[in-house]
Amino acid sequence: MRAEKITSLQNPKVKNVLKLRKAGERAKQQRFSIEGINELTHALHSGYEIETLFFCPDIAPQEEIDSLAQKCTSVYEVSREVFSKMAYREDSGGMVAISKQKDHGLANLKLRTNPLVIVLETVEKPGNLGAILRTADSASVDAVILCDASTDLYNPNVIRASIGCVFSTQVASCSGDEARQWLENNQIKSFATHIQTEKWYHEYDYRAASAIIMGTESTGLSEKWIRFAHEGIKIPMLGVNDSLNVSIATAVVVYEAMRQRNFYF
């Protein structure tokens, strides 16, 4: 394989990778950057179109370069100096790519007969969103629905924290009103997590079509979601702290639901 080599930090393609670190630029171009061999592999297996691959032969294994390059539209070799400028993280394995974004409308979700979904209201921190996507993939959850999200799904820290599960998990982005209507239309029972309720999360049956509704890290669920939900649930807190990190709380409830389902749908 022969690839054009880029050695200048002023190259427009290099500059564009840096531009894509900003959410506004990602939205404008409908593109985003991916770093890391595992993340790139997940994206390709999940049907993402990788338009441009940049690799540093001093860092990336040749067999990985050969394997991934043939699946990308354009391939460029870059110097170590250029790669250091392009890479957002230190452990990116010598590869950075640019991919097209997917359409994340609710209409694109494909559900099993007995779905389990996670609904996140105004999730704030990219690391938490990434961790929740990792849980969703591990538990084979049908979908994660982002309502009125204040963080970008393609934020580099979301991709990193999810270790590429952002690509393998079905994700929809919409308003809270749209999500509530969608849940009603699909006859999915909703369980809202909040500390004002009386019953514990493990006292309910999640074997039917279910949605686990999680609130923001700072203020929890809004009153709209609490009133909408069929049931309110909470996790026992036995120490001095009154709450768990939202990604941990999500994992606790999701795995209880999967335990009840014998880890099968």
Secondary structure, 3 states (H helix, E strand, C coil): CCCEEECCCCCHHHHHHHHCCCHHHHHHHCEEEEECHHHHHHHHHCCCCEEEEEECCCCCCHHHHHHHHCCCCEEEEECHHHHHHHCCCCCCCCEEEEEECCCCCHHHCCCCCCCEEEEEECCCCHHHHHHHHHHHHHCCCCEEEEECCCCCCCCHHHHHHCCCHHHHCCEEEECHHHHHHHHHHCCCEEEEECCCCCCEHHHCCCCCCEEEEECECCCECCHHHHHHCCEEEECCCCCCCCCCCHHHHHHHHHHHHHHHCCCCC
